[in-house]
């Protein structure tokens, strides 16, 4: 039961980290103001979730392609 809760918590935590990095001025694509915002709900870091989604999908594709090359 605990593992079902860990995935959304990890995604939310990673998005908050991305949001704080943007607020600190770490360069991200499309400018830091977009990623540092709480748009559209003013409560959840939706742009940070998008950054997390992009990096997760990118890593998944790279790992799956690497595994295909090895076989």
SVG drawing of the C-alpha trace seen along z (x, -y; Angstrom):
<svg xmlns="http://www.w3.org/2000/svg" viewBox="-7 -35 32 45">
<polyline fill="none" stroke="black" stroke-width="0.4" points="0.0,0.0 2.8,-2.4 4.4,-2.3 1.2,-3.6 1.6,-6.8 5.3,-7.2 5.1,-7.8 2.8,-10.9 4.8,-12.2 8.0,-11.8 6.7,-13.6 5.3,-16.4 8.6,-16.8 10.6,-16.8 8.4,-19.4 8.8,-21.6 12.6,-21.2 12.4,-22.2 10.3,-25.2 12.8,-26.3 15.7,-25.9 13.9,-28.2 13.3,-30.8 17.0,-30.7 18.0,-31.5 19.2,-28.1 18.8,-28.4 15.9,-26.4 14.4,-26.4 11.8,-29.0 12.9,-31.3 12.7,-30.9 9.5,-32.9 7.5,-30.2 8.9,-27.3 8.8,-29.2 5.1,-30.0 2.2,-28.2 0.1,-28.5 -2.8,-27.6 -4.1,-26.7 -1.9,-28.9 -1.4,-26.0 0.4,-23.2 3.7,-23.6 2.2,-22.5 5.2,-23.9 7.5,-22.0 5.5,-18.8 6.0,-19.4 9.8,-19.6 9.7,-16.4 7.5,-14.7 9.9,-15.7 13.0,-14.5 11.2,-11.2 10.0,-10.5 13.5,-11.4 15.2,-9.0 12.7,-6.2 13.3,-6.5 17.1,-6.7 17.2,-3.6 14.8,-1.6 16.9,-2.5 20.1,-1.5 18.6,1.8 17.6,2.5 21.1,1.8 22.6,4.2 20.3,7.1"/>
</svg>
